[in-house]
Amino acid sequence: MATNRAGIRDIRERMQQLYLYDLYAFRPELKPLAAVLYPYETINCFFVGIHRQKRKLVVVTHYRILIIESTFSKPAQIIEIRREAVQNPSYTKRFFTSSISFETEEEEFKFSLVSRRVLELFVWAVNQPLPLRQD
């Protein structure tokens, strides 16, 4: 991305395409997200949930899952998980306490208090075919 400002604008446009702009457009995690996205990397899902007692933004792209924790006093902490390492993506839909979970070989991730609007979108995004890599 050319500049951080252009990157945030691209991210917000993608949120509009996914009908998630009203939920996540002004999150403080968007600035660190714009800094780590690859050029032409397509975002398929956004959601915010609580993991280990902290609110985190989760972004699913074609290649990876990014978990971003941003606080005002510290630099953002970003966890990157390759999509091929994700196992058993699932969600639990409840009126106020919906959750999303998935596993890797090392750890299980469970996010609670997730918006009901993104549950099916997450499973769809994780189950998309992986793009072919040119090595």
N, C-alpha and C positions, 0 to 999 in steps of 0.2 A: 504494500500500500504506500502511496506517495507520502501522505502525511497522516498524522494521528486523527486530525479533524475529518479528512476524507474517509478514513477507516470507520469512524463512528457513524458518519452519514450512511455509508454502505451497510453497516450493521442495522441501523434503524430502518433502512429500506427493506432489508430482508425480514425484519420483524413485521413490517406492514404486510409483506407478501404472505407470511405465516399467520396473520391476524393476531399477533401477540404484542403489538406496539403499545397498547394501553396498559399492559401488565409490566413490561420490562424496559421501556424506552429510556428511562432516566435513572437506571441503576448505576452506582459508582463503579461497578466492575466492567463497564463497557470500554473505558479507556485502556486498562491493561489487556482486555480482549483484543482490541484493535491493534495493539502492539505485537501480539503473538500470532495472529492469523497469517497464513501464507497467502500470497497473491493468488487469486482465483479459487480460493478454498470456499466451498459452499457450505453454509450453515443449514442444517435440517431441523434443528430443534433448540429451543431455549427453555429453561425453567429455573426457578429459584426454590430451594428447599433447605431444610435444616438437617445438617449432618454433623454429628459429634458436638451438639449444642451450639453450632454456629451456622448462620445463614450464608449459603453459597449459591453462586450462579453456575449452572451446568449448561454447557453448549455442546451439541452433537454435530460434528461435521462429517464429510465423506470419509476422512482418514482417522479421526480421533475424537475423543471426548475430553473436553477441558473443564476442570472444576476450579472456579476462581473464588477466592475469599479476599475481600478487600475491606480494609478498615482505614479510618481517616489518619491514624497515627503511624501506621506501618506500610511498607510496600506490599503490593498484592502478592498473595501466595497462589501459585498455579500448579495444579496437578494435571499431567497429560497422560491419557490412557489410549493406547492404540485400539482401534475398533475391533480388530481381529482377536484381541485379548478379552473382550467382553463376553460373558456367558450368562445365561438365564435372565435376560431383561424381563422385568415384570412390574406390574403396578397393582395397587389396592385402591379401589374407588370408594370413598366414604364421603359423607356430606361435608364435613369440615376438616377431616384428617386424612386426606388422600396421601399416598406415598408411592415412591418409585424406588426400585432396587435392581441391582445387577451385581455380578461377581466378576472378579479376575482371579488368576491363580493365587495371588498373594492376599487379596483382601475382598471383603464384601462391603458394598456401598449401599446405604439405605438413606433416602431423603424423605423427610416427613413434611407435612404442611405444604404440599405441592398443589398448585391450582389444578382443578379438574379438567380444565381446557387443554392441558398439554399431555395428559396421560397416554392416550392412543398415539399422539404425535411422536412421543418418545420411542415407543415400541416400533413404530413404523420407521423412524430414523435409524435406529440401531439395526434393524433387519434389512436395510437397503444393501444391495450387492456392493461389495468393496470394489473400488476402481482398480484397474490394472496398473501396476507400477512398472515404470521403465527403469531398470537397473543398469 
